Amino acid sequence: MRDYKFLLSSEIPECSKACINHSVSCPNKECRSWIEHEEDFNCTSIAVEKNGSMTLREVADRLGVSFVRIKQIEDKVLQKLESGLAKEFGVKKTDLKDFVLTGISE
């Protein structure tokens, strides 16, 4: 494994920092951040800090599911965000894109 000590200064959980310090992948499969991806120490927190933005395909590979499934999840999340923002700010869904692009005016 490469040296990922540079991640120790980032905002990752203490258990992730311990794995980096000991150069071992996370053995705790019960952890909600655990993924089966040795390159990222089996940890989503480390994966996100190390890689930054990832494509849907990269996320699918790390989670062991299909690209299509990740796309379905993304679409559902965006739908929920859209509904929440529209409700919170009293904006019609059809006007939401313009609202987000122009910002919130007080």
Number of C-alpha atoms within 10 A of each C-alpha: 11 7 9 16 12 9 15 16 8 13 12 16 13 10 13 22 20 14 18 23 13 8 15 14 20 22 12 13 12 7 11 9 16 19 20 17 17 13 13 23 23 23 28 21 19 25 20 14 14 14 10 9 11 11 10 16 15 14 18 17 15 19 16 12 12 14 17 12 12 18 14 12 12 13 12 12 12 12 12 12 12 18 15 14 17 17 12 9 11 10 17 14 15 10 10 17 13 11 17 10 8 9 9 8 5 3
